Amino acid sequence: MKRIGLKLAIIGTALCSTIPVFATQTTVKILHTNDTHSNVKDDGKSIIGFAKLATFVETEKTNGNVLMLDAGDMFQGLPFANIEKGHSIVEIVNQVGYDAMTIGNHEFDFGADNLMSIMNKLNYPVIAANVLKGEEQAVQPYIVKEFDDVKVGVFGMATPETAFKTHPDNVVGYTFADIIETADATVKTLKETEKVDVVVMLSHLGLEEGDYTSDLVAKGVEGIDVIVDGHSHTTLPEGRMEGETLIVSTGTALKDIGQVELVIEDGKVVSKTATLLGYEAFNEVAPKQEIIDAIAKVEEAQKPMLEKVVGTTEVKLVGDREVVRTGESNLGQLATDAMIELTGADVAITNGGGIRASIEAGDITMNNMVTVFPFGNTIMVKEIKGSDLLAALEYGVDSFPETKGAFPHTAGITFTLNAYKEAGSRVSDVKVSGEALDLNKMYSVATNDFMAAGGDGYTMFESYPIKAEYNTLMDTLLAYVEKLGTVEGTFVPRMTVVTEAPAEEVIPSTEITQPTVESKVVALRAYLQDKGFKVTFDDVEKVVTAEKADTVLTFKSNSKAYTAKDADSNESGELSAALVVKENVTYINATEVEAILAKLTPAA
């Protein structure tokens, strides 16, 4: 408040020298959030949480003229919300002090009827001027708030992309009117009928390229002072001016709280400033105990839901980190099969880093679902050119056999990984639904929203427009498991790994070049992992350790070769003859290595 007072004093001094009477000034502060996606709790690192936010809002409203707004996507995301289709969020956000929110596309993820049920429980209005049911307004189009002598009109705007970014069944009977025409008409109503001094558009449109963005509204409609935006998860630390309109957005997940200060003089906005308040700004803010208690109550109530049995599996569904980040697994295949089942896409691909746990043989519970896919990632479908699909596969396996969160788990597509080749040219024999990949053809690809936006390095996906959007990976896997009842968990490789060069590529022994330590490590790890060993490497001691069941093998480098030794028998075998180098790439001579492994342990 001191900073605001200083601004007013400076302005007042300037006016004093030009007019005999001070003009009336009023300061209005807009606090705003967007795309919170049910991140209700302070995580101690970056997520502020609603408990501290509620205390902050209460203090700010006590000290000044404050509007608290949210730009949508509040009731979906993490299991905390998804398990109860968003209803678990209501008691919490009702204590934050919101004055209004608009509708995000994910608000429809559990169906329009469910959304209307949530809205009826909220103690603040949900507004959207362009959402229609039949020919009528589906929800309240705007609100008007009065502070001292200033009237502020806030109207909502939902993205028309909702029609294809959620399942079509979720929006049956609902349409989304043109954003420019609707905004223009609503601004006129607010100014001419409601006589407001300030116009705010509370929008879930986003700032990414497309036909329905907030910057297009700012360019095409006069009279909007501020746009509080959501949808594209854009972080604007100081806002963005588009003509006379200030556009603000906080990113996502309650990692920042937006703050806009407006100075209104004689019915006109004469100053606009935007800032973001990050996690550190709330270090000294005491959390509201009632919200902490409400969160705890929900978590306790959800325990029986999490223990609910949703299916069974005959075998362990493998989601171990070291497995899913280096190769395929039956759980990865189950998840991508579920994505194909839901979307009907040609190909499904998801990153191994997003698979967070295994499911042991036996009953499958809701808790398993939550633990496997905890992040609330949604499924998106894009039309991807064959050449970029190949590039995605090449990128995903370029670190093999090293672990990589971007490792691709797929359905609808098969390929060969030639691990002995250089990264970027390892993938061959790619087939989609049994047909050879056409580099010039467009394929429908279902992936998670993180990868669709270029996350985990999949930048080749980023520029393609989203054709459809569905529910979360967790909910999709859940529905698929419930449909199957019993999961067989059969694993049939969709990626064929070749760790050695074809025979014609191996140089005769008279031409052998001595392998380097680095090349031997890569070759050994690839070969042993393909044989089912868990492999680690001590870079200091130059020791490769391979474990499978009760068998532990160590491969220690000397200046010429690796020597293998069994932990129990101390049997050893020389690998120098088994490693062949051509053009600085080390190949495994399978016959030699098999003989050594057989000597060390028959179980290998």
N, C-alpha and C positions, 0 to 999 in steps of 0.2 A: 504493500500500500504506500510505502514511502516513495517508491519509484513513480507511482502514478501521481502522487501529490506534487512531485517535482515537475513533472510534465505540465500539470495544470498551472503551476505558478509561472512557468516560462511563457506559456501561451497567454495567460492573463496579463503579464507585463507587456507583451507585444501589442495586445489589443488596447491597452490603456492609452497608448500614445496616438491611436487613430480614431477611436470613437469614445463618446462621453460616458456610455453605459456598458457595463460588462454584459457579454452575451451569455445565455444560459448553457452550461455544459453538463452533460451526464455521461458517466462512464458505465458501460455494460461489459461484463466479462462472460465469455462463452467457454465453458469447460467441455471437452468432447473426447469420446472414445470411438473406436470402430473395430470390427473384425476381432472381437475378444475371444470368440470360439470357445467359450466355457472355461477359459483359464481363470478360475475364480480365486485361486490360492496364491499367496506370496510364496515364491519358491526359494527365497533367500539369495537369489542371484540377479535375476533380470525381470521377473514378472511381479508387478506391483501388488496385484490382487485387489479384490473388492473391499476387503475390510479396512485397509488403509485409505483407499479411495473414498469410502463413505465418510470417514472422519474429516478428510481434507475438504470434501464438498460441503459438509455441514459448516465447517469453519468459514469457508469462503462465502457461503450464502449469508452467514451471520454478519459478515463484515462489508458486504456490498451487493450490487445488482448482478446476480449470477444466473445464467442458464446452463443446465447440464443436459447434454445431448449425446446420443449414440447413433452411429451411421450403419448399424445392421450387422448381421451374422453373429448374434449373441448366444443363441440357444442350441447350437450344434458344434461339434468338434471333438472334445475329449469324452471318454467313457462316462465321466461324471454327469454329462448332459445326455449323451446318446442313449444310455441305458433306459432313461425315463423320457426319452423323446423331447428333451428340453425343459420339462416341467420342474426338474430339480434346481433349475437356475432361478425360478421366479421369486421364491422367498428371499433370496440373497439380493437380487438387483432391486427389489422393492424397497430395500433399506439404503440404497446408495444416494437417492435424491435426484434421479433423472426427471427431467421435465418432458422429454419426448424421445422417441427413437423412430427410425425408419425401418423398412423391411429389407433384409438381405436375402439374396437368393437361397442361402442355406436355411433360412427360416421355413422354407417350404419342404425341406428334405423329409420330414415325417408326415407330409400331407397338409393340405389347406385347412381341413377341419381341426387338426391338431394345433395348427398355428392360431386359429381363431379361439380355441380353448385356452391357450396360453395368454393371448391378449386379454381375455376376459378376467384373468387373474392378476394382471399387472395394475399397479396404482398410478401409472402414467400412460398417456396415449401413444399408440403406434400410428404413424402418419405416412401416407403415400398418396400423392395426388393422381398418379397415373395407373394405379391398380384398380381394375374394374372387374365386377362380377356381373356378367351380362352387360347391361347398359348403365348400371349404377356404380357409384363409388363403393369399392369393397371395404375401405377403411377411411377414417377421418383424413382429409387432405392436408390440413394445416392447424397450427395453434397460433394464438396471439397472446403475448405476455406484455404487461405494462410495468415499467419501472419509472417511478417519479412521473415525469411528463413525457416519457418516451415509450412508444409502442413498437414492439418487435414482433414481426410475423415470421414464423418458421414453417416451411412446407416440405413435405417428404417426396422423394423420388426413388423408385425401385428400378433396378436394371431390367429392361426387356429381355436380357439374356437369360433370365430366370426360366423362360419358356423352354429353353433347351439345356440349361445348366442344372436342372433337376429332372427327376424322372417325370415323363409326361403325365402320368397318373396323378402326380402331386398338385398339378395346376389345372385340372379339368374344370372348365367353366370360368376360368380367370384369364383376363387379357391385360396387356401392358400398353398403355397409350403412348403415342409419340412424345419423346421427352422434351423436344423443343417447343412444340405446340402447347403441351400441358404446362410447361414452366412459364411460358409467355402469358398464357391465360391466367395462371394462378398469381403471378406477380401483379397483373392488372387488378385482380380481385382484391389482393391484399392492400394495394395502394389506394385504389379508388373506392372500394366498399368498406374495408376495415380501417382505412386511414393510418396505416402503419408508417413509422419513420425509418425502420430498418427491415430489410428483407434477407432472410437466411434460407438457403436451400440445404436441407439435410438429405444427402443422397448416398445411395449405394450403387454408384455407376463406375467408379474407378477412373484412373488416368492412363491406362494402357491403351494401345491402339485399338480402334474399333469404331463401331457406329453409334455407341451409346455411352459416351464418356462425359465427365463433368466439365472438362475444358471446352468441349463442343457446346455445352449449354452456356457457359460463360461467354463464349464468342457470339452465340446466336441470340441471346436474350439480354435485354437491357434491364437495369434496375435491381440486380442481385448484388448485395453488398458482400456477402460471405457464402461460400460453399463449404460445408463440412462433409467430407467425402469418405467413402469406404469402398471395399470390394477388391481393389488391386493391391492392397497391403502396402501402399506407398507411404514412405516416411518423408514428411516435409518439415524439416526442423524449424524453418521460418515462414512456412507457407509459400505459395506461388501466386503472383499477380497475373491475371489474365484480363487485360484491359482494366476496368475499374473494379473487377471482382477478385477478392482474396480467396484462394482455394487452400484448404488445410486438410491434413490427414495424418494419423499417428502410427501407421504401420499395422501391427497386429498383436494380439495376445496380451494386452495390457502391459506392454513393455515401456510405453510412453503414454502420458496424458497430455492432451492438447489444451492450449490456452490461447484465447483470442481476446484482446482488449480493444473495444470500440469506444471512441469519444464522439458523442453526438452533440451538435451545436445547432440550435434553432431548427431542429427537425432534420438535420443532415449529418451524415457520418463524415467527420473531418480527420479522423485518424484511425488506422487499423494496424495492429501489431500481433504477430503470431509467434508462439514459442512452444517447445515441447519440454515436459517435465519427466525426466528419466527416473530410474529406480533410486538413485542416490538422493534425489530431491525428497524422498519419502522416508529417509532414514530416521528422522525424528518424529514421524507421525505415528501416533498410537493407533493400532488397529481397533476397529469397532467390535467389541466382544460379541454382540448379538449376531454378527455375520460369521465370526469364527464358530460360534455355537451352531448356527444354521448349517454351515458346511459339514461340521462333525456329525450332525444329526442325519444329513443325507448320506454321508459315508457309512454310518452305522446301519441305516435302513437298506442300503444297497448290498450289504453283505450277503443276505439270502439270495438276492438276484445273482450275485457273482458266483454263488455256489450252485446255481441251477445247472442241471445237466442238459446239454443241448445236442449231444450225440455221443458216439463212441468211436474209438479207433483201434484197429487190430494191432497196429505197430506204433512205435514212437514216430511222431511227426517232427522231423529234425529242423530246429531253428537255432542251433548253437552258432555263436558268433564266428568261430573259426571255420565252420562249414559253409554257412550261407554267404560269407564274404569271399570265398575262394571257389565255390562250385555250386552245383544244383543240389536241391534236397526235395524230398517228397512234400514237405510243407510249402516250399516255394511253388511247387507245381500245383498243389491244391489251391493256393491263393490265386495264382494266375488263371487256373481253370475256372475259378469262381468269377473272375473278372470277365472272361469270355462269355460265360453263362449269362451274366447280367447284361452286358453291353452288346453282344453279338459282333464284336470287333474281329478283324482278321487276326490281329496279334495282340497279346497282352505282355507287358513288361513291367516289372517292379524291381526296385533295388534291394539287394541283400541287407544293406544297412538298416532298412525299415522293418525287417523281421527280427523281433527282439527276444524271442524265447521259443523253446521246444514245447511240445505237448506229449506227455508220456502215454504209453499204451493204456487203454481203459476208457473211463468216462472223460468226455470233453465238457468242460464247464464254461460258463460265461467269463469267469476269471481268466481262463486260458485265452479266450478271444481278446479280452482287454489287454492281457500281458503280451500277446504276440504282436498286436497292432495298437499301441497306446497313443499314437500321435494325432489321431483324428484326420489323417489324410484322406481326401476324397478321390474318387476315380474320375478321370477326364478322358475323353476320346478326341484324338486329333487325326487328321488325314496327313500321313507322312510319306514323303517320296522314298522309293526303294533305296536310293543312294544314301539318304540320311539314316534309314533304318540299319543299313550295313555299317555306317559310321558309328551308330550307337552301339552296336555289338562289338565293333573293334575297340571302341573306347572302354566299354564295360569289362573287357577281358585283357586289357593291355598290361595289367600288373600281374597276371597269373604267373606263378602260383602264390604270389604275395596276396595278403588279404586286402580287400578293397570294398568299401561300403557301397560303391556303385555297381558291384557285380550284378549282371542281369539275370533275373529269374523270368522265364518266358512260358508262354503257351501259344499255340498256333504257328510256331516257327521252330525249325531245327537248323543246326549248323555244326560245322566242324571247327574246333579250336586247335590250330597247329601251334602248340606251345613252344616248339623249337624255333619258330620264326620270329623275326623282329616285330615288336609292338607296332600296330598299325597295318600289318599285313598278315595277320594270323587267322582270320576268319575266311572259311571257304564253304562251298556246298550248302548255301543258305536256301532253305525251302519254306514257303508259306503255304500251309494246307497241302503239302506234298508237291507243290509246283515251285520250280526254280524262281528265285527272287528276280523280279524285273526292276532294274535300277531306275527306270523312268516311270514306273507305275506308282500311283498313290494307293497306300494301304491304310485302312482304319486301325489305329493303334490305341489300345486302352492302357493308360498308365496312371500313376498317382499324381496329384496336383503339384507336388514338389518337383518331380522330374519334368512334368509338362512345362513348368516355368523355367527350366534350365538347371534345376537343382542337381546336386551331386555331379556336376560337370556335363550333364546332358544338354549342352547348349544347342545342339542340332535340333532339339524339339521346340525350343523357345518361341521361334518366330511363327510357327504354324497356329492358325486360329483354332480355338476350342469349338468342337462340333457338338459335344454333349457333355454333361456333367452329372455324376451319380453320387450315391451316398458314400460313406467311408469304407475303407478297406476292411475294417473290423466288422461292420454291419454286413458287408458283402460276403465275407468269409462265413459269418454266422449263419446267414440265410442259406448258403450253399451246404454247410454241414447239417443244418436242420433238414434240408431237403434229402440229403443222402442218408441220414440216420446213422449208418455205420460207414466209416471211412476205411477203405482197404489200405490206403497208404502205399500202394504199389509205386515203385520208382522205376520209370523207364526213361533213360537219358534222352534229353532233347538237344544236348550239346555233346558231341563226340570229341574227346580229348586225345590228341595225337602228340605224344611226348618225344618221339624219335623220328628222325628223317626216314623216308622210304629207303629201301636197300640201295637203290641206284644213286642216292645222294651221299652215302657213306664212303669216305676215302679209304682205299686199302691201307692196311697197317703200315706199309712202308712209307706212306705219306702222312702219317699221323703227326700233328702238331701238339705239343704238350698243352693240356688244358690249363687255364688259369683257375685260381681259387674261386673267383666270382662265377665263372661259367660252370664250374663243377657244382657249385651250390645250387644254381638255378636248375641244372639238369637233374641233380639228385632229388631236390624238393619236388619237382614236377612229377618225376617217376614214382617216388614213394607215396606222394599224396594220391596219385592215381591208383595205387595198390591198397589204399585204405589206411595208410599211416597218418597220424598227426605229427607234423614235422615242425621243428623249431631250429633256429640257427644262432649260435653264439658268435657274433662278429669279431669279438676280441680273441677268443681261443680258436676260432675257425673250426667249430665243431657243429656238425649236423646231428640232431637227435630225432629219431623216428620211433613213435610209440603206437602199438596196436594191441589191444587186450593186455596180456601179460608180457608181451614181447617189447623189449627196449633195445634199439640198435643205436650205436654211436658211430659216426663217420668223422674221423679226425684227419685233417690235412697235414701232409708233409710237403716238402718242396716239389714233389713229383706227382703225388696221387693222394687219393683218399683211402684210408684203411677202415674197414667196417669191423665192429666188434660187438658181440652179444654180451649183454650185461651180466648174464648168469654163467655162461660157459667159457667166456673169454676167447671163444673161437674167433678167428679173424679172416678177412679176405681182402685181397688187393683189388682196387677198382681201376687201376690205371689202364688196363686193357679194355675196360668197359666204357671209357669215355673217349669219344672221337670228336675232334674239332675240325670244322670246315668254315672258313670265312668268319672266324671268331665266334661261331655258334657251337655250343657243345651238344652232342647227341648221345643218347644212351644206347649202348649195344645190349639189347634186351636179354639175349642168350647169356652173356657174361654175368649180368647183374642177377638174373634169376638163379644162376648157379651159385653165386655168392650167398644170396638170401637163403637158398635151400640148405646150404652148408651151415649157415648160422642157426636157422630154426625152421623146422618143417612147417610150422604154423604160418610162416610168412608167405 
